[in-house]
Amino acid sequence: MVESQQPTTQFLTPEESADVDKALLSSPEKFLTRLTISSLRLLQQIAKDTGVAIEELTHQQVIDWFENDGKIRREQGIEAAFLKW
């Protein structure tokens, strides 16, 4: 079961965002960098919830996790789901 996201859970902290802004990267590279950092956080949560090391996660486990989080959102409301969208 997916744990609820705490209000303090952030996929990209203000400090990380500022560091990306300061980096000598193009706009598309900065976007991809932010996405990658955020994806790492999400993969860490998926690995924790599934009890599998990140490097051992399969694409199907990631899909299953997203399906489960969506089901929780639909059945219990947005606050019960990990992803708040």
VOLO-303772 format. One line per 4 residues: number of its first residue (from 1); for each residue x negated, y negated, z negated of N, C-alpha, C, O, CB. Coordinates in pm, whole numbers. Atoms other than C-alpha are relative to their C-alpha. Glycine has a CB too. Layout:
% VOLO-303772
NUM) X:Y:Z:X:Y:Z:X:Y:Z:X:Y:Z:X:Y:Z | ...
***
This chain:
% VOLO-303772
1) -85:119:0:0:0:0:-88:-123:0:-191:-126:-67:96:-1:-122 | 75:124:-11:-125:-347:84:29:-88:-120:145:-107:-158:34:-74:132 | -18:89:113:-185:-577:-210:38:-138:48:2:-178:159:-128:-6:-85 | -39:137:-37:-36:-925:-207:-122:-90:1:-213:-75:-81:106:-55:-97
5) 107:98:-11:-266:-1204:-103:15:-100:-113:124:-151:-137:1:-71:138 | -1:99:105:-359:-1432:-389:-3:-138:64:-58:-154:173:-119:20:-97 | 1:135:-56:-306:-1806:-333:-141:-50:30:-158:-134:119:69:-95:-94 | 136:48:-19:-685:-1856:-356:-72:75:113:-183:36:149:-78:13:-129
9) 64:-73:-109:-761:-1604:-79:-7:-90:122:93:-143:169:77:131:32 | 21:82:-119:-911:-1792:212:-79:82:100:-167:159:63:-73:-133:-34 | 74:-69:-103:-1031:-1658:541:-123:-78:41:-218:-21:94:89:26:120 | 114:85:-28:-1268:-1952:586:2:-114:-101:96:-193:-104:3:-53:149
13) 4:104:102:-1372:-2176:301:-33:-135:64:-88:-141:174:-103:34:-109 | 37:132:-52:-1410:-2551:348:-151:-13:22:-195:-77:118:48:-110:-95 | 145:7:-14:-1785:-2510:296:-46:75:126:-132:27:199:-69:59:-124 | 35:-78:-120:-1808:-2240:565:41:-76:126:-34:-79:224:68:138:-3
17) -46:77:-115:-1604:-2453:802:-94:-117:28:-126:-146:143:143:-50:-23 | 94:112:-15:-1836:-2749:739:-133:50:58:-193:-17:141:-23:-71:-135 | 125:-55:-53:-2139:-2527:805:13:33:148:-80:11:226:-40:127:-78 | -22:-28:-141:-1988:-2415:1134:1:-131:78:-57:-139:187:134:77:22
21) -4:130:-67:-1919:-2779:1224:-140:-56:22:-167:-119:124:84:-99:-81 | 137:53:-8:-2286:-2866:1157:-88:81:95:-191:32:142:-63:-2:-138 | 82:-88:-84:-2415:-2574:1365:-12:-55:142:80:-120:192:59:142:3 | 24:45:-137:-2561:-2648:1706:66:99:96:-1:175:166:-153:-12:30
25) -81:-90:-81:-2281:-2464:1885:98:-81:83:137:-191:46:74:103:-88 | -105:62:-80:-2038:-2550:2161:134:21:-71:144:101:-163:3:59:146 | -134:-16:60:-1668:-2584:2073:49:145:10:99:197:-90:101:-93:69 | -43:-141:-5:-1588:-2232:2205:-81:90:-94:-27:183:-152:-12:52:143
29) 83:-79:90:-1881:-2091:2006:40:-22:-146:40:72:-225:-148:-34:19 | -45:29:137:-1761:-2266:1689:131:72:-28:151:126:-137:16:-151:-21 | -127:-70:18:-1412:-2125:1741:-25:149:-24:32:207:-116:91:-19:123 | 29:-142:14:-1551:-1774:1785:-70:30:-132:-45:134:-193:-86:49:117
33) 68:-18:129:-1775:-1816:1479:102:-1:-114:97:85:-202:-106:-111:-21 | -105:4:104:-1476:-1917:1263:86:126:4:118:183:-100:89:-126:18 | -81:-121:-16:-1273:-1628:1403:-74:122:-54:-15:209:-118:36:21:148 | 79:-114:45:-1556:-1384:1331:-12:4:-152:2:110:-212:-139:-5:63
37) 8:5:146:-1600:-1500:971:134:39:-61:139:117:-157:-41:-142:-48 | -134:-34:49:-1224:-1479:916:30:149:21:90:213:-65:107:-85:71 | -21:-142:-29:-1215:-1135:1079:-75:89:-97:-26:194:-138:-42:32:143 | 77:-75:100:-1487:-1013:845:77:10:-130:86:117:-190:-137:-66:-24
41) -79:-2:124:-1274:-1114:546:118:95:11:148:170:-82:49:-142:-34 | -115:-86:-20:-973:-937:691:-43:146:5:24:232:-54:75:-38:129 | 50:-138:-4:-1175:-623:769:-40:49:-139:-20:167:-170:-119:10:96 | 34:-38:137:-1304:-624:411:126:40:-77:125:137:-152:-72:-115:-73
45) -127:-32:66:-942:-627:287:57:131:52:104:214:-26:101:-114:20 | -51:-125:-58:-837:-352:529:-80:119:-52:-22:222:-86:-6:-5:155 | 84:-108:51:-1133:-139:419:33:30:-146:42:146:-185:-149:-37:14 | -36:-18:141:-1045:-195:54:134:72:-13:147:166:-91:6:-137:-72
49) -134:-59:8:-677:-109:110:5:143:48:84:223:-3:98:-83:79 | -1:-136:-55:-755:205:310:-101:91:-68:-98:212:-48:-27:-4:149 | 101:-80:68:-1048:318:95:-107:53:96:-166:158:72:65:116:-71 | 98:-40:-102:-1276:336:400:-101:-113:14:-66:-231:10:70:31:137
53) 103:102:-24:-1607:158:454:30:-72:131:80:-11:225:-142:63:3 | -28:79:-120:-1581:-122:711:-55:68:125:14:77:227:-60:-139:-13 | 62:-59:-119:-1821:53:947:64:132:41:37:182:150:-147:21:-25 | -68:-125:-33:-1605:366:935:146:-22:43:213:74:82:-6:93:-119
57) -137:27:-42:-1273:193:1011:18:31:148:-69:1:230:39:-146:-29 | -32:-24:-140:-1111:308:1331:101:-104:46:166:-170:-35:56:144:20 | -99:95:-51:-899:96:1559:140:39:-45:224:-48:-68:-6:-8:155 | -133:-44:42:-599:309:1459:28:-38:-145:141:-72:-178:13:151:18
61) -19:42:140:-653:235:1089:30:-149:-7:112:-192:-88:-125:34:-84 | -27:144:-4:-660:-137:1169:143:-24:49:215:-105:-9:-102:-74:92 | -137:13:-52:-340:-106:1375:101:41:-107:200:-29:-129:20:86:127 | -92:-48:105:-173:96:1098:12:-101:-113:121:-123:-165:-48:136:-56
65) -2:99:107:-271:-165:840:88:-119:39:169:-166:-40:-143:-47:-33 | -81:112:-48:-119:-445:1051:148:38:6:234:-42:-30:-48:-46:138 | -140:-46:-3:199:-240:1104:58:2:-140:171:-40:-162:11:139:65 | -47:-7:138:226:-181:730:21:-139:-58:121:-163:-126:-98:78:-85
69) -14:135:51:167:-546:646:123:-68:61:195:-140:-9:-126:-83:29 | -119:54:-65:434:-645:901:128:57:-59:227:-14:-76:-4:27:150 | -117:-64:60:676:-394:751:29:-59:-138:144:-86:-172:-21:154:-10 | -16:62:132:616:-535:403:61:-139:15:151:-176:-59:-136:-7:-75
73) -50:136:-23:676:-888:537:149:2:35:227:-78:-18:-79:-69:113 | -140:-8:-42:1003:-785:702:91:48:-112:203:-3:-128:14:93:120 | -85:-61:102:1134:-579:410:-2:-74:-134:99:-77:-205:-42:141:-22 | 14:59:133:1003:-770:107:-22:-151:3:-19:-217:-102:-113:65:-72
77) 23:142:-12:937:-1118:239:-146:-35:19:-235:45:-10:53:-70:-121 | 135:43:-36:634:-1316:342:-95:0:-119:-213:29:-103:5:-139:60 | 88:7:117:499:-1354:-12:-51:137:-43:-154:146:-110:72:-65:-116 | 42:-135:36:475:-976:-54:-108:52:95:-182:143:60:120:94:0
81) 98:-44:-100:261:-936:259:-136:-64:-26:-146:-166:-94:49:-33:141 | 135:58:14:-114:-998:275:-12:-122:90:-57:-228:47:-109:104:35 | 10:111:-95:-96:-1215:586:125:-88:-13:237:-39:-5:-15:52:146 | -110:95:24:118:-1524:529:31:-78:125:-3:-196:134:-35:-96:-114
85) -40:72:-122:253:-1611:873:135:41:44:185:-8:145:-98:24:113
***
